[in-house]
């Protein structure tokens, strides 16, 4: 398959670890240090390369490398059945994997519910998962997608949203509809976590774990030549395009929702005028605990003090946050950017912050320009983010198994690269 970036001036890169392994016994020019097959298998275990039947997209590549055990990141790519609308979602979980997993499976349904026009909703029933979202053929990360989307109680929330959606006149912009989908899903996650009685069964505990853990997220919607990017937290989307001179340029399509962002600090100060700033941003973290200022879940930063007593009773530990006076402190309202795709737009990189810890926006775009045609672009970026092309360093990093010590070295990394039909 030809890569979209093959039209660029090709700069021959160093011999990658893939080439090193393949030529180790036949080439005199092979690296002295060889990454093992075991490390290579670990690096490429979650690779995906899938074609898309769309006028806007040629294909996409993805990969995921865990640092936590289990991995707290999630990826989902899917199509709204019967339309040319595609979703590319990356979720960066924290405090556990439960919230990011719920967002992976449920956000596409909420997005479809709010983005589809009325005539597209009439033949869909809220309890029939297969009428809404279709996974992309060959995508390993989406195995069992429709089976895991809803529990019994969560489908009740979706039915309620569906009925309200049919009753109202929905004259809102595309961006406003996306914001509604994010905020309503987050509201439902919190509401569903409240148990019906004192008996906490397994499904109720799972809903509580989903609400108490958290997740940053990016959802990219490609539809009829238009790209909408909704960002929440510190994940990032970067568009790679040709400029007039034919060079590749990087355009960041998301905002950084973290405490060091002055815009976010000003927003929080404005929303909490009677709070002590030194405590609200203690140690450069929200309330001294959380780095992101916007995320799904994390109800300990959103619930009232009375509701938080439930968490202390269930988990037998304090959910105390210093000077918890005027919740919610954490928002689930995404920034939404709209782009009309043109022939100069080549690809888009969507990734959790683990990738950007080791790569700048410009570096990521230029690296894809150099990626060999037989190497997965997402894997190529992960490899360079971790070790900057140094096989020995890469092998040393990969030799640390996922877990607490590995998490002190690097973060979970999840990457999707969407190649546009130019």
MARKERO-197965 format. One record per residue (C-alpha): residue number from 1; residue in one letter; x, y, z. Coordinates in steps of 0.25 Angstrom, whole numbers. Example, Ala and Ser with C-alpha at 12.3 -4.5 7.8 and 13.67 -1.06 7.14 Angstrom:
<pt num="1" residu="a" X="49" Y="-18" Z="31"/>
<pt num="2" residu="s" X="55" Y="-4" Z="29"/>
! end
This chain:
<pt num="1" residu="x" X="0" Y="0" Z="0"/>
<pt num="2" residu="x" X="5" Y="14" Z="-4"/>
<pt num="3" residu="x" X="7" Y="23" Z="8"/>
<pt num="4" residu="x" X="0" Y="37" Z="7"/>
<pt num="5" residu="x" X="14" Y="43" Z="11"/>
<pt num="6" residu="x" X="21" Y="36" Z="-1"/>
<pt num="7" residu="x" X="19" Y="49" Z="-9"/>
<pt num="8" residu="x" X="28" Y="56" Z="0"/>
<pt num="9" residu="x" X="43" Y="57" Z="-2"/>
<pt num="10" residu="x" X="48" Y="45" Z="4"/>
<pt num="11" residu="x" X="60" Y="46" Z="14"/>
<pt num="12" residu="x" X="66" Y="33" Z="17"/>
<pt num="13" residu="x" X="66" Y="30" Z="32"/>
<pt num="14" residu="x" X="75" Y="22" Z="40"/>
<pt num="15" residu="x" X="73" Y="7" Z="40"/>
<pt num="16" residu="x" X="61" Y="5" Z="48"/>
<pt num="17" residu="x" X="61" Y="-7" Z="58"/>
<pt num="18" residu="x" X="52" Y="-14" Z="48"/>
<pt num="19" residu="x" X="63" Y="-13" Z="37"/>
<pt num="20" residu="x" X="73" Y="-17" Z="47"/>
<pt num="21" residu="x" X="67" Y="-30" Z="51"/>
<pt num="22" residu="x" X="64" Y="-34" Z="37"/>
<pt num="23" residu="x" X="78" Y="-31" Z="32"/>
<pt num="24" residu="x" X="86" Y="-35" Z="44"/>
<pt num="25" residu="x" X="91" Y="-48" Z="38"/>
<pt num="26" residu="x" X="93" Y="-43" Z="24"/>
<pt num="27" residu="x" X="98" Y="-28" Z="24"/>
<pt num="28" residu="x" X="111" Y="-24" Z="29"/>
<pt num="29" residu="x" X="105" Y="-10" Z="32"/>
<pt num="30" residu="x" X="96" Y="-15" Z="42"/>
<pt num="31" residu="x" X="96" Y="-9" Z="56"/>
<pt num="32" residu="x" X="105" Y="-16" Z="66"/>
<pt num="33" residu="x" X="94" Y="-15" Z="76"/>
<pt num="34" residu="x" X="81" Y="-23" Z="72"/>
<pt num="35" residu="x" X="68" Y="-21" Z="79"/>
<pt num="36" residu="x" X="62" Y="-35" Z="82"/>
<pt num="37" residu="x" X="50" Y="-41" Z="75"/>
<pt num="38" residu="x" X="43" Y="-41" Z="89"/>
<pt num="39" residu="x" X="45" Y="-26" Z="90"/>
<pt num="40" residu="x" X="40" Y="-24" Z="76"/>
<pt num="41" residu="x" X="28" Y="-33" Z="78"/>
<pt num="42" residu="x" X="25" Y="-24" Z="90"/>
<pt num="43" residu="x" X="26" Y="-11" Z="82"/>
<pt num="44" residu="x" X="17" Y="-16" Z="71"/>
<pt num="45" residu="x" X="7" Y="-25" Z="78"/>
<pt num="46" residu="x" X="-4" Y="-15" Z="77"/>
<pt num="47" residu="x" X="-2" Y="-10" Z="63"/>
<pt num="48" residu="x" X="-13" Y="-7" Z="54"/>
<pt num="49" residu="x" X="-14" Y="-3" Z="39"/>
<pt num="50" residu="x" X="-28" Y="-2" Z="33"/>
<pt num="51" residu="x" X="-33" Y="3" Z="20"/>
<pt num="52" residu="x" X="-46" Y="12" Z="21"/>
<pt num="53" residu="x" X="-57" Y="13" Z="10"/>
<pt num="54" residu="x" X="-58" Y="28" Z="11"/>
<pt num="55" residu="x" X="-57" Y="40" Z="1"/>
<pt num="56" residu="x" X="-49" Y="47" Z="12"/>
<pt num="57" residu="x" X="-40" Y="36" Z="18"/>
<pt num="58" residu="x" X="-30" Y="26" Z="11"/>
<pt num="59" residu="x" X="-26" Y="18" Z="23"/>
<pt num="60" residu="x" X="-21" Y="19" Z="38"/>
<pt num="61" residu="x" X="-10" Y="13" Z="46"/>
<pt num="62" residu="x" X="-10" Y="12" Z="61"/>
<pt num="63" residu="x" X="-2" Y="6" Z="73"/>
<pt num="64" residu="x" X="-2" Y="5" Z="88"/>
<pt num="65" residu="x" X="9" Y="2" Z="98"/>
<pt num="66" residu="x" X="6" Y="0" Z="112"/>
<pt num="67" residu="x" X="14" Y="5" Z="124"/>
<pt num="68" residu="x" X="3" Y="3" Z="134"/>
<pt num="69" residu="x" X="-2" Y="-11" Z="137"/>
<pt num="70" residu="x" X="-13" Y="-12" Z="132"/>
<pt num="71" residu="x" X="-11" Y="0" Z="122"/>
<pt num="72" residu="x" X="-20" Y="11" Z="125"/>
<pt num="73" residu="x" X="-21" Y="17" Z="111"/>
<pt num="74" residu="x" X="-32" Y="13" Z="101"/>
<pt num="75" residu="x" X="-34" Y="15" Z="86"/>
<pt num="76" residu="x" X="-46" Y="14" Z="78"/>
<pt num="77" residu="x" X="-49" Y="16" Z="63"/>
<pt num="78" residu="x" X="-63" Y="14" Z="57"/>
<pt num="79" residu="x" X="-73" Y="18" Z="47"/>
<pt num="80" residu="x" X="-87" Y="22" Z="49"/>
<pt num="81" residu="x" X="-95" Y="12" Z="42"/>
<pt num="82" residu="x" X="-102" Y="17" Z="29"/>
<pt num="83" residu="x" X="-94" Y="30" Z="28"/>
<pt num="84" residu="x" X="-80" Y="35" Z="24"/>
<pt num="85" residu="x" X="-77" Y="39" Z="38"/>
<pt num="86" residu="x" X="-65" Y="33" Z="45"/>
<pt num="87" residu="x" X="-60" Y="35" Z="60"/>
<pt num="88" residu="x" X="-45" Y="34" Z="64"/>
<pt num="89" residu="x" X="-44" Y="34" Z="79"/>
<pt num="90" residu="x" X="-32" Y="33" Z="89"/>
<pt num="91" residu="x" X="-35" Y="33" Z="104"/>
<pt num="92" residu="x" X="-24" Y="35" Z="114"/>
<pt num="93" residu="x" X="-28" Y="29" Z="127"/>
<pt num="94" residu="x" X="-23" Y="32" Z="141"/>
<pt num="95" residu="x" X="-26" Y="26" Z="155"/>
<pt num="96" residu="x" X="-30" Y="13" Z="148"/>
<pt num="97" residu="x" X="-35" Y="8" Z="134"/>
<pt num="98" residu="x" X="-50" Y="7" Z="137"/>
<pt num="99" residu="x" X="-53" Y="22" Z="132"/>
<pt num="100" residu="x" X="-45" Y="21" Z="119"/>
<pt num="101" residu="x" X="-51" Y="8" Z="116"/>
<pt num="102" residu="x" X="-65" Y="13" Z="118"/>
<pt num="103" residu="x" X="-62" Y="25" Z="109"/>
<pt num="104" residu="x" X="-56" Y="17" Z="98"/>
<pt num="105" residu="x" X="-69" Y="9" Z="97"/>
<pt num="106" residu="x" X="-80" Y="19" Z="100"/>
<pt num="107" residu="x" X="-75" Y="32" Z="95"/>
<pt num="108" residu="x" X="-78" Y="28" Z="80"/>
<pt num="109" residu="x" X="-92" Y="25" Z="83"/>
<pt num="110" residu="x" X="-94" Y="39" Z="90"/>
<pt num="111" residu="x" X="-87" Y="46" Z="79"/>
<pt num="112" residu="x" X="-96" Y="39" Z="68"/>
<pt num="113" residu="x" X="-108" Y="42" Z="76"/>
<pt num="114" residu="x" X="-106" Y="57" Z="76"/>
<pt num="115" residu="x" X="-99" Y="58" Z="63"/>
<pt num="116" residu="x" X="-109" Y="51" Z="54"/>
<pt num="117" residu="x" X="-120" Y="58" Z="48"/>
<pt num="118" residu="x" X="-135" Y="55" Z="52"/>
<pt num="119" residu="x" X="-137" Y="47" Z="40"/>
<pt num="120" residu="x" X="-125" Y="38" Z="43"/>
<pt num="121" residu="x" X="-130" Y="35" Z="57"/>
<pt num="122" residu="x" X="-144" Y="30" Z="53"/>
<pt num="123" residu="x" X="-140" Y="16" Z="49"/>
<pt num="124" residu="x" X="-130" Y="14" Z="61"/>
<pt num="125" residu="x" X="-135" Y="8" Z="74"/>
<pt num="126" residu="x" X="-126" Y="12" Z="86"/>
<pt num="127" residu="x" X="-125" Y="-3" Z="91"/>
<pt num="128" residu="x" X="-120" Y="-8" Z="78"/>
<pt num="129" residu="x" X="-105" Y="-6" Z="78"/>
<pt num="130" residu="x" X="-102" Y="-11" Z="64"/>
<pt num="131" residu="x" X="-112" Y="0" Z="58"/>
<pt num="132" residu="x" X="-103" Y="11" Z="63"/>
<pt num="133" residu="x" X="-88" Y="8" Z="62"/>
<pt num="134" residu="x" X="-80" Y="-1" Z="53"/>
<pt num="135" residu="x" X="-65" Y="-4" Z="56"/>
<pt num="136" residu="x" X="-55" Y="-4" Z="45"/>
<pt num="137" residu="x" X="-52" Y="-17" Z="38"/>
<pt num="138" residu="x" X="-39" Y="-23" Z="43"/>
<pt num="139" residu="x" X="-37" Y="-13" Z="55"/>
<pt num="140" residu="x" X="-33" Y="-22" Z="66"/>
<pt num="141" residu="x" X="-35" Y="-12" Z="77"/>
<pt num="142" residu="x" X="-50" Y="-12" Z="75"/>
<pt num="143" residu="x" X="-52" Y="-26" Z="77"/>
<pt num="144" residu="x" X="-65" Y="-28" Z="85"/>
<pt num="145" residu="x" X="-69" Y="-13" Z="83"/>
<pt num="146" residu="x" X="-84" Y="-14" Z="83"/>
<pt num="147" residu="x" X="-85" Y="-24" Z="94"/>
<pt num="148" residu="x" X="-77" Y="-15" Z="104"/>
<pt num="149" residu="x" X="-84" Y="-2" Z="102"/>
<pt num="150" residu="x" X="-95" Y="-2" Z="112"/>
<pt num="151" residu="x" X="-99" Y="-9" Z="125"/>
<pt num="152" residu="x" X="-114" Y="-10" Z="129"/>
<pt num="153" residu="x" X="-114" Y="3" Z="137"/>
<pt num="154" residu="x" X="-105" Y="11" Z="126"/>
<pt num="155" residu="x" X="-115" Y="7" Z="115"/>
<pt num="156" residu="x" X="-126" Y="13" Z="123"/>
<pt num="157" residu="x" X="-118" Y="26" Z="123"/>
<pt num="158" residu="x" X="-116" Y="25" Z="108"/>
<pt num="159" residu="x" X="-131" Y="22" Z="105"/>
<pt num="160" residu="x" X="-135" Y="35" Z="114"/>
<pt num="161" residu="x" X="-125" Y="43" Z="105"/>
<pt num="162" residu="x" X="-131" Y="37" Z="92"/>
<pt num="163" residu="x" X="-145" Y="40" Z="96"/>
<pt num="164" residu="x" X="-142" Y="55" Z="100"/>
<pt num="165" residu="x" X="-134" Y="56" Z="87"/>
<pt num="166" residu="x" X="-146" Y="52" Z="79"/>
<pt num="167" residu="x" X="-155" Y="62" Z="86"/>
<pt num="168" residu="x" X="-147" Y="74" Z="85"/>
<pt num="169" residu="x" X="-144" Y="84" Z="73"/>
<pt num="170" residu="x" X="-129" Y="82" Z="72"/>
<pt num="171" residu="x" X="-125" Y="95" Z="65"/>
<pt num="172" residu="x" X="-110" Y="95" Z="70"/>
<pt num="173" residu="x" X="-97" Y="96" Z="63"/>
<pt num="174" residu="x" X="-88" Y="83" Z="61"/>
<pt num="175" residu="x" X="-78" Y="88" Z="72"/>
<pt num="176" residu="x" X="-89" Y="90" Z="82"/>
<pt num="177" residu="x" X="-95" Y="76" Z="79"/>
<pt num="178" residu="x" X="-81" Y="70" Z="82"/>
<pt num="179" residu="x" X="-80" Y="78" Z="95"/>
<pt num="180" residu="x" X="-94" Y="73" Z="99"/>
<pt num="181" residu="x" X="-90" Y="59" Z="96"/>
<pt num="182" residu="x" X="-78" Y="60" Z="105"/>
<pt num="183" residu="x" X="-85" Y="67" Z="117"/>
<pt num="184" residu="x" X="-97" Y="58" Z="117"/>
<pt num="185" residu="x" X="-89" Y="45" Z="116"/>
<pt num="186" residu="x" X="-81" Y="50" Z="128"/>
<pt num="187" residu="x" X="-93" Y="54" Z="135"/>
<pt num="188" residu="x" X="-99" Y="40" Z="133"/>
<pt num="189" residu="x" X="-86" Y="33" Z="138"/>
<pt num="190" residu="x" X="-87" Y="41" Z="151"/>
<pt num="191" residu="x" X="-102" Y="39" Z="153"/>
<pt num="192" residu="x" X="-101" Y="24" Z="150"/>
<pt num="193" residu="x" X="-91" Y="22" Z="161"/>
<pt num="194" residu="x" X="-101" Y="26" Z="172"/>
<pt num="195" residu="x" X="-106" Y="12" Z="176"/>
<pt num="196" residu="x" X="-121" Y="9" Z="177"/>
<pt num="197" residu="x" X="-119" Y="3" Z="191"/>
<pt num="198" residu="x" X="-109" Y="-1" Z="201"/>
<pt num="199" residu="x" X="-106" Y="-13" Z="194"/>
<pt num="200" residu="x" X="-93" Y="-11" Z="185"/>
<pt num="201" residu="x" X="-93" Y="-22" Z="175"/>
<pt num="202" residu="x" X="-82" Y="-24" Z="164"/>
<pt num="203" residu="x" X="-89" Y="-16" Z="153"/>
<pt num="204" residu="x" X="-91" Y="-4" Z="164"/>
<pt num="205" residu="x" X="-76" Y="-5" Z="168"/>
<pt num="206" residu="x" X="-72" Y="-5" Z="154"/>
<pt num="207" residu="x" X="-80" Y="8" Z="152"/>
<pt num="208" residu="x" X="-74" Y="14" Z="164"/>
<pt num="209" residu="x" X="-60" Y="11" Z="159"/>
<pt num="210" residu="x" X="-63" Y="17" Z="146"/>
<pt num="211" residu="x" X="-68" Y="30" Z="152"/>
<pt num="212" residu="x" X="-56" Y="31" Z="162"/>
<pt num="213" residu="x" X="-45" Y="28" Z="152"/>
<pt num="214" residu="x" X="-44" Y="39" Z="141"/>
<pt num="215" residu="x" X="-40" Y="40" Z="127"/>
<pt num="216" residu="x" X="-35" Y="51" Z="117"/>
<pt num="217" residu="x" X="-40" Y="49" Z="103"/>
<pt num="218" residu="x" X="-40" Y="54" Z="89"/>
<pt num="219" residu="x" X="-51" Y="51" Z="79"/>
<pt num="220" residu="x" X="-49" Y="54" Z="64"/>
<pt num="221" residu="x" X="-61" Y="54" Z="55"/>
<pt num="222" residu="x" X="-58" Y="53" Z="40"/>
<pt num="223" residu="x" X="-70" Y="55" Z="31"/>
<pt num="224" residu="x" X="-73" Y="61" Z="17"/>
<pt num="225" residu="x" X="-59" Y="68" Z="16"/>
<pt num="226" residu="x" X="-60" Y="74" Z="30"/>
<pt num="227" residu="x" X="-52" Y="71" Z="42"/>
<pt num="228" residu="x" X="-56" Y="74" Z="56"/>
<pt num="229" residu="x" X="-47" Y="71" Z="68"/>
<pt num="230" residu="x" X="-52" Y="71" Z="82"/>
<pt num="231" residu="x" X="-41" Y="71" Z="93"/>
<pt num="232" residu="x" X="-42" Y="69" Z="108"/>
<pt num="233" residu="x" X="-30" Y="69" Z="116"/>
<pt num="234" residu="x" X="-16" Y="68" Z="111"/>
<pt num="235" residu="x" X="-17" Y="58" Z="99"/>
<pt num="236" residu="x" X="-13" Y="65" Z="86"/>
<pt num="237" residu="x" X="-16" Y="65" Z="71"/>
<pt num="238" residu="x" X="-7" Y="70" Z="61"/>
<pt num="239" residu="x" X="-10" Y="72" Z="46"/>
<pt num="240" residu="x" X="1" Y="70" Z="36"/>
<pt num="241" residu="x" X="0" Y="79" Z="23"/>
<pt num="242" residu="x" X="7" Y="84" Z="12"/>
<pt num="243" residu="x" X="10" Y="99" Z="11"/>
<pt num="244" residu="x" X="11" Y="107" Z="-2"/>
<pt num="245" residu="x" X="26" Y="103" Z="-3"/>
<pt num="246" residu="x" X="23" Y="89" Z="-2"/>
<pt num="247" residu="x" X="29" Y="87" Z="12"/>
<pt num="248" residu="x" X="21" Y="79" Z="23"/>
<pt num="249" residu="x" X="16" Y="88" Z="35"/>
<pt num="250" residu="x" X="9" Y="84" Z="48"/>
<pt num="251" residu="x" X="-4" Y="90" Z="53"/>
<pt num="252" residu="x" X="-8" Y="87" Z="67"/>
<pt num="253" residu="x" X="-23" Y="85" Z="68"/>
<pt num="254" residu="x" X="-25" Y="84" Z="83"/>
<pt num="255" residu="x" X="-23" Y="92" Z="95"/>
<pt num="256" residu="x" X="-15" Y="88" Z="108"/>
<pt num="257" residu="x" X="-25" Y="87" Z="119"/>
<pt num="258" residu="x" X="-15" Y="86" Z="131"/>
<pt num="259" residu="x" X="-12" Y="95" Z="142"/>
<pt num="260" residu="x" X="0" Y="102" Z="136"/>
<pt num="261" residu="x" X="-9" Y="107" Z="124"/>
<pt num="262" residu="x" X="-11" Y="122" Z="128"/>
<pt num="263" residu="x" X="-25" Y="122" Z="121"/>
<pt num="264" residu="x" X="-29" Y="110" Z="130"/>
<pt num="265" residu="x" X="-24" Y="116" Z="142"/>
<pt num="266" residu="x" X="-32" Y="129" Z="139"/>
<pt num="267" residu="x" X="-45" Y="121" Z="136"/>
<pt num="268" residu="x" X="-44" Y="113" Z="150"/>
<pt num="269" residu="x" X="-41" Y="126" Z="157"/>
<pt num="270" residu="x" X="-53" Y="133" Z="151"/>
<pt num="271" residu="x" X="-62" Y="121" Z="154"/>
<pt num="272" residu="x" X="-57" Y="120" Z="169"/>
<pt num="273" residu="x" X="-55" Y="134" Z="173"/>
<pt num="274" residu="x" X="-55" Y="131" Z="188"/>
<pt num="275" residu="x" X="-45" Y="120" Z="187"/>
<pt num="276" residu="x" X="-30" Y="121" Z="191"/>
<pt num="277" residu="x" X="-22" Y="121" Z="178"/>
<pt num="278" residu="x" X="-10" Y="115" Z="186"/>
<pt num="279" residu="x" X="-18" Y="103" Z="190"/>
<pt num="280" residu="x" X="-26" Y="101" Z="177"/>
<pt num="281" residu="x" X="-13" Y="100" Z="169"/>
<pt num="282" residu="x" X="-4" Y="95" Z="180"/>
<pt num="283" residu="x" X="8" Y="88" Z="175"/>
<pt num="284" residu="x" X="4" Y="91" Z="160"/>
<pt num="285" residu="x" X="-8" Y="82" Z="162"/>
<pt num="286" residu="x" X="-23" Y="84" Z="163"/>
<pt num="287" residu="x" X="-25" Y="84" Z="178"/>
<pt num="288" residu="x" X="-11" Y="78" Z="179"/>
<pt num="289" residu="x" X="-15" Y="65" Z="173"/>
<pt num="290" residu="x" X="-19" Y="65" Z="159"/>
<pt num="291" residu="x" X="-11" Y="71" Z="147"/>
<pt num="292" residu="x" X="-23" Y="72" Z="136"/>
<pt num="293" residu="x" X="-33" Y="83" Z="138"/>
<pt num="294" residu="x" X="-44" Y="76" Z="130"/>
<pt num="295" residu="x" X="-47" Y="61" Z="129"/>
<pt num="296" residu="x" X="-58" Y="50" Z="129"/>
<pt num="297" residu="x" X="-61" Y="44" Z="143"/>
<pt num="298" residu="x" X="-53" Y="48" Z="155"/>
<pt num="299" residu="x" X="-65" Y="51" Z="163"/>
<pt num="300" residu="x" X="-57" Y="54" Z="175"/>
<pt num="301" residu="x" X="-55" Y="67" Z="169"/>
<pt num="302" residu="x" X="-69" Y="69" Z="164"/>
<pt num="303" residu="x" X="-79" Y="63" Z="175"/>
<pt num="304" residu="x" X="-84" Y="70" Z="187"/>
<pt num="305" residu="x" X="-78" Y="67" Z="200"/>
<pt num="306" residu="x" X="-91" Y="59" Z="204"/>
<pt num="307" residu="x" X="-89" Y="51" Z="191"/>
<pt num="308" residu="x" X="-75" Y="48" Z="194"/>
<pt num="309" residu="x" X="-78" Y="41" Z="207"/>
<pt num="310" residu="x" X="-83" Y="30" Z="198"/>
<pt num="311" residu="x" X="-69" Y="28" Z="193"/>
<pt num="312" residu="x" X="-63" Y="28" Z="207"/>
<pt num="313" residu="x" X="-74" Y="17" Z="211"/>
<pt num="314" residu="x" X="-71" Y="8" Z="199"/>
<pt num="315" residu="x" X="-56" Y="9" Z="198"/>
<pt num="316" residu="x" X="-54" Y="11" Z="213"/>
<pt num="317" residu="x" X="-44" Y="22" Z="211"/>
<pt num="318" residu="x" X="-45" Y="37" Z="211"/>
<pt num="319" residu="x" X="-47" Y="45" Z="198"/>
<pt num="320" residu="x" X="-43" Y="58" Z="206"/>
<pt num="321" residu="x" X="-39" Y="69" Z="197"/>
<pt num="322" residu="x" X="-33" Y="82" Z="204"/>
<pt num="323" residu="x" X="-43" Y="93" Z="205"/>
<pt num="324" residu="x" X="-54" Y="86" Z="197"/>
<pt num="325" residu="x" X="-63" Y="98" Z="197"/>
<pt num="326" residu="x" X="-69" Y="101" Z="183"/>
<pt num="327" residu="x" X="-70" Y="88" Z="174"/>
<pt num="328" residu="x" X="-69" Y="85" Z="163"/>
<pt num="329" residu="x" X="-54" Y="88" Z="161"/>
<pt num="330" residu="x" X="-53" Y="79" Z="149"/>
<pt num="331" residu="x" X="-60" Y="82" Z="135"/>
<pt num="332" residu="x" X="-64" Y="72" Z="125"/>
<pt num="333" residu="x" X="-67" Y="83" Z="114"/>
<pt num="334" residu="x" X="-57" Y="80" Z="102"/>
<pt num="335" residu="x" X="-51" Y="91" Z="93"/>
<pt num="336" residu="x" X="-56" Y="88" Z="79"/>
<pt num="337" residu="x" X="-48" Y="92" Z="66"/>
<pt num="338" residu="x" X="-53" Y="91" Z="52"/>
<pt num="339" residu="x" X="-45" Y="89" Z="40"/>
<pt num="340" residu="x" X="-50" Y="89" Z="25"/>
<pt num="341" residu="x" X="-40" Y="78" Z="19"/>
<pt num="342" residu="x" X="-32" Y="82" Z="7"/>
<pt num="343" residu="x" X="-23" Y="76" Z="-3"/>
<pt num="344" residu="x" X="-11" Y="81" Z="5"/>
<pt num="345" residu="x" X="-16" Y="73" Z="18"/>
<pt num="346" residu="x" X="-8" Y="60" Z="18"/>
<pt num="347" residu="x" X="-10" Y="53" Z="31"/>
<pt num="348" residu="x" X="-14" Y="55" Z="46"/>
<pt num="349" residu="x" X="-7" Y="50" Z="58"/>
<pt num="350" residu="x" X="-16" Y="47" Z="70"/>
<pt num="351" residu="x" X="-8" Y="43" Z="83"/>
<pt num="352" residu="x" X="-8" Y="43" Z="98"/>
<pt num="353" residu="x" X="2" Y="51" Z="105"/>
<pt num="354" residu="x" X="11" Y="39" Z="107"/>
<pt num="355" residu="x" X="16" Y="41" Z="92"/>
<pt num="356" residu="x" X="17" Y="56" Z="93"/>
<pt num="357" residu="x" X="27" Y="55" Z="105"/>
<pt num="358" residu="x" X="37" Y="51" Z="96"/>
<pt num="359" residu="x" X="33" Y="58" Z="83"/>
<pt num="360" residu="x" X="29" Y="72" Z="78"/>
<pt num="361" residu="x" X="18" Y="75" Z="68"/>
<pt num="362" residu="x" X="28" Y="78" Z="57"/>
<pt num="363" residu="x" X="37" Y="66" Z="60"/>
<pt num="364" residu="x" X="25" Y="56" Z="59"/>
<pt num="365" residu="x" X="21" Y="62" Z="46"/>
<pt num="366" residu="x" X="35" Y="61" Z="40"/>
<pt num="367" residu="x" X="37" Y="47" Z="45"/>
<pt num="368" residu="x" X="25" Y="42" Z="38"/>
<pt num="369" residu="x" X="31" Y="48" Z="25"/>
<pt num="370" residu="x" X="43" Y="39" Z="28"/>
<pt num="371" residu="x" X="36" Y="26" Z="32"/>
<pt num="372" residu="x" X="39" Y="14" Z="23"/>
<pt num="373" residu="x" X="27" Y="9" Z="15"/>
<pt num="374" residu="x" X="27" Y="-5" Z="22"/>
<pt num="375" residu="x" X="27" Y="1" Z="36"/>
<pt num="376" residu="x" X="14" Y="5" Z="44"/>
<pt num="377" residu="x" X="14" Y="20" Z="45"/>
<pt num="378" residu="x" X="9" Y="20" Z="60"/>
<pt num="379" residu="x" X="20" Y="10" Z="64"/>
<pt num="380" residu="x" X="30" Y="18" Z="57"/>
<pt num="381" residu="x" X="26" Y="31" Z="65"/>
<pt num="382" residu="x" X="26" Y="22" Z="78"/>
<pt num="383" residu="x" X="40" Y="17" Z="76"/>
<pt num="384" residu="x" X="45" Y="31" Z="74"/>
<pt num="385" residu="x" X="38" Y="37" Z="85"/>
<pt num="386" residu="x" X="44" Y="27" Z="95"/>
<pt num="387" residu="x" X="58" Y="26" Z="89"/>
<pt num="388" residu="x" X="60" Y="36" Z="78"/>
<pt num="389" residu="x" X="65" Y="26" Z="69"/>
<pt num="390" residu="x" X="75" Y="19" Z="79"/>
<pt num="391" residu="x" X="72" Y="4" Z="78"/>
<pt num="392" residu="x" X="80" Y="1" Z="91"/>
<pt num="393" residu="x" X="72" Y="11" Z="99"/>
<pt num="394" residu="x" X="59" Y="6" Z="93"/>
<pt num="395" residu="x" X="63" Y="-8" Z="97"/>
<pt num="396" residu="x" X="66" Y="-4" Z="111"/>
<pt num="397" residu="x" X="53" Y="4" Z="112"/>
<pt num="398" residu="x" X="45" Y="-8" Z="107"/>
<pt num="399" residu="x" X="52" Y="-18" Z="116"/>
<pt num="400" residu="x" X="44" Y="-12" Z="128"/>
<pt num="401" residu="x" X="31" Y="-19" Z="129"/>
<pt num="402" residu="x" X="18" Y="-11" Z="131"/>
<pt num="403" residu="x" X="16" Y="-7" Z="145"/>
<pt num="404" residu="x" X="19" Y="3" Z="156"/>
<pt num="405" residu="x" X="34" Y="4" Z="153"/>
<pt num="406" residu="x" X="31" Y="5" Z="138"/>
<pt num="407" residu="x" X="21" Y="16" Z="140"/>
<pt num="408" residu="x" X="32" Y="24" Z="147"/>
<pt num="409" residu="x" X="40" Y="23" Z="134"/>
<pt num="410" residu="x" X="30" Y="26" Z="124"/>
<pt num="411" residu="x" X="15" Y="27" Z="122"/>
<pt num="412" residu="x" X="4" Y="19" Z="114"/>
<pt num="413" residu="x" X="5" Y="23" Z="99"/>
<pt num="414" residu="x" X="-6" Y="22" Z="90"/>
<pt num="415" residu="x" X="-6" Y="27" Z="75"/>
<pt num="416" residu="x" X="-15" Y="28" Z="63"/>
<pt num="417" residu="x" X="-11" Y="34" Z="50"/>
<pt num="418" residu="x" X="-22" Y="37" Z="40"/>
<pt num="419" residu="x" X="-17" Y="38" Z="25"/>
<pt num="420" residu="x" X="-26" Y="47" Z="17"/>
<pt num="421" residu="x" X="-31" Y="45" Z="3"/>
<pt num="422" residu="x" X="-24" Y="57" Z="-4"/>
! end
